[in-house]
Amino acid sequence: MPNANRGAVGFQSTEFEQEYERPSKSQLKREMTARQKLGAILVGEARDRVKRIQMPEDVRDAILECQQITDHEGRRRQLQYVGKKMRTLDEDEIAIIQTTIDSWNGASKAETAALHALERQRDKLLADDGALTALLARYPQIDVQQLRTMIRNARKEQAENKPPKAYREIYQLLKTLQAQSRANAPAEPEEDEEE
């Protein structure tokens, strides 16, 4: 026969359960580590980028000072201090900083993709004369004679293993053309709401 005092008969008691209103110690540790990593990311960014982020001056100063330290141990201690300062920020400030960093990463990926596209276009120009015709159809303002001379010189440089001066000039020309087309592109018209 089971003993009723031992709870074996399905007796439920909430007498000994404790209610915690604050986060667990592990959760606090995870949050501190995440803020420390965010501070380390900021230390790795360029100074002018860090200066543009909206944050308290003491946090910004700690980050900028850490960027100047070259001694390994001194930098490690300063990173710990940056992490301590990052823990003083509230959730809204952390969200602003994280959003800014995410926008930098997205912008740099898009910029890299655009640069790679220009490099592929330059390589097509050197490999195929049909690419020149397509480029002229897209950008009629190009000085055709100058571009053909640059292509011919770039091919000659590659054949003779010379420094790629014309090769780089073609890239710069394509980059300029792309920038001009973006600047001259009309803004997308806003859709009128029908009533």
Secondary structure as UniProt FT lines:
FT   HELIX           4..6
FT   TURN            7..9
FT   HELIX           25..44
FT   HELIX           47..52
FT   HELIX           57..68
FT   HELIX           72..86
FT   TURN            87..88
FT   HELIX           91..127
FT   HELIX           129..138
FT   TURN            140..141
FT   HELIX           144..160
FT   HELIX           165..184
//
